[in-house]
Amino acid sequence: GKAAAGKDDWKNIEAAGEMVIGYTVYAPMNYEEKGEFVGFDTEYAKAVCEKLGVTPKFIEINWDTKEVELAAKSIDCIWNGMTITEERAENMSISLPYVKNAQVVVVKADSTVASTADLVDATVVAEMGSAGEAQIEGEDANADLAQATYVGMAKQTDCLMEVKAGTADAAVLDWTLAKSMVGEGTDFADLKMIEGVELATEEYGIAFRQGSDFTAKVDDAIKALVADGTLPALAEKYGLALAPAIAG
């Protein structure tokens, strides 16, 4: 049945000697730089595989069908800045939370906007279907942002370009992305995050098949990587914050 879907996962992975990791290209998690496959999740997955004595095999998936790929066993896990939600936790087995994320508001560096209250009549952009969009439209939207004029964009980077060009007053997007792309020394040096505004705080986890015996193995490896300093160093390298559950 459903609960037993992944009961022999570890045995099979160990026998195959490899762990098949489903990902999408998403900086700073998994991406290519100078012809090399890098990123926080990429390095993190390699470190976990090393602890478990298996080889990582990265397979690019379609984010929309990630659960289908996992259930079909074409991948062993989804490891790509995946937000832990109640629904996902019911349908899959999820690791310890490892990184925290939040939705932040990005404006021009010289903007006087200090809070969401200043954006009531503004033009605000977000990526369509994203957690940022959910803060502007929908039943869980931020009360101030819900009164703004919303324009949906195809990508989070498009949102940043709109704010830079002045065609939008603000963008609502992932803290992880904004932290690496906005502010001094970045591609968008003339933009900033509004200080002290963190909406929809969330955590990332690795998803395995329901009932998988592999989750506990990975969790043990995660704890070992926190204890030996590997994970804190990786978080620092990529400008991320570890989830409170493992940060200790």
Buried (B, 14 or more C-beta within 10 A) or exposed (E): EEEEBBBEBBEEBBEEEBBBBBBBEBBBBBBEEEEEBBBBBBBBBBBBBBBBEBEBBBEEBEBEEBBEBBBEEEBBBBBBBBBBBEEBEEBBBBBBBBBBBBBBBBBBEEBEBEEBEBBEEBBBBBBEEBBBBBBBBEEEBBEBBBBBEBBBBEEBBBBBBBBBEEEBBBBBBBBBBBBBBBBEEBEBEEBBBBEEBBBBEBBBBBBBBBBBBBBEBBBBBBBBBBEEEBBBEBBEEBEBBBBEBBBE
